[in-house]
Amino acid sequence: METEKKIQYILDENGELCEMLKEDAVPVERPIKYKLKNAFEVFVQVKLTDNYWISNYGRCVNNINRKDKNTFYEHKDGKCHYTIFEVEKVVVSYPTKKQKNGTRKPDKTKEREEFAFKPNTSDDECRVAIEKMQNSDEKRMYDMKINKYKRDTSPEELVAETFLVKYSNRNRIWHKDGNESNNWYKNLLYVSAKDYENLKAGKVTWQELDIEQMYIEYKNKASYEAYLAYRSMKMRCGDTKENDNIGKCYNEVVMCQEWLDNPKAFIEWYLSHYYEVDDESMAVDKDLFGKDTKVYSPENCCILPQGLNTLLTNCKKHYFEGQNQENTLPLGVRHSNESKKYFGEIFLTGERERGRIKLSEWDTPEEAFAEYKIIKEADFILTVAKYKDKIPEYIYKELLKVEVKPY
């Protein structure tokens, strides 16, 4: 029986979702943990360096001056200049003379270079190779010497070298969209010096050149991230053994049959709509467009940064066990046993350290909620406005329509 081939999702040159065989993607050697721009971004170690990584979106990071080599400095991106340090690891040897006490002393005035390691060979691999050489030859001492070289470069150059296939007589880099700050790998192509000058002068378009540009695809984590989101959604639908940990607010919540029958359909939907906002985790939300529906489906769902997802959740009433004020009074409204009146309480977004703000006292819960509603919606809109340039426009416009309801 033939084993099903594993698929990797990537973006084509138009930014549309497409798939390729995972076995055809290049493994990432020395991967790093760094916040990704989106599910398709991959950081690959810059050739001939020990401490620099470039992503297929043109972001460069290094850990050269970090004591903790798992933390990174991010360079400026866009149209800019870099100075990086390339390294060459060379095996050197010295003749040794036997001393009276039986040890051997190297004569370091007679250094001899044996060979250079391949680019990006790890220090551990180098040490193992040197130990093998030393064990097989006691008349020479073997060591490693590191030569460092400064190199002036740019994001576009590093991206092209890492993610574009090089062609003979084509050594200039052209940005397809004309934006020299957009160093996404599929916005770049190698052209000849003559073609570059003609493109620059506007005598020809890159499409009219009719030249091929192949791209190097590295293994990404897009499918992995999407399946994590799928599994999390199934848990909320009570579809896994861990559903005892899911809140009562997810009672009766289900996943549409299309996604249940075909997880790949969800994966494709998720990756087609995926984006990231700063350092926030991203959540699949069904309430904004579904209007508190119980069904996760393509029509009802969108992807929200966790901050907005929490904000949206806090705009609706949640119910708890038993008959109590939390269940019977409108959202945000409390009752004072002392004054026998009703009042609203609210946490302003981003100012939780100030604690709850008590609003005016009223004779009825409806009056107290009316005041709470005005302030809650104002706080909601102000917070959403901070995300305006970070989220898709269709989501932003829908968020502006959100109404805070009492129940």
Buried (B, 14 or more C-beta within 10 A) or exposed (E): EEEEEEEBBBBEBEEEBEBEEBEEBEEBEEBBEBEBBBBBBBBBBBEBBBBBBBBBBBBBBBBEEEEEEEEBEEBEBBBBEBEBBBBEBBBBBBBBEEEEEEEEEBEEEEEEEEEEBEBBEEEEEBEEBBEEBBEEEEEBBBBBEEEEEEBEBBBBBBBBBBBBEEBEEBEBBBBBEEEBEBBBBBBBBBBBEEBBEBBEEEEEEBEEBEBEBEBBBBBBBBBEBBBEBBEEBBBBBBBBEEEEEBEEEBEEBBBBEEBBEEBBBBBBBBBEBBBBBEEBEBBBBBBBBBEEBEBBBBEBBBBBBEBBBBBBEBBBBEEEEEEEEBEEBBBBBBBEEEEEBBBBBBBBBEEEEEEEEEBEBBEEBEBBBBBBBEBBBEBBEEBBEEBEEBBEEEBBEBBEEBEBEBE
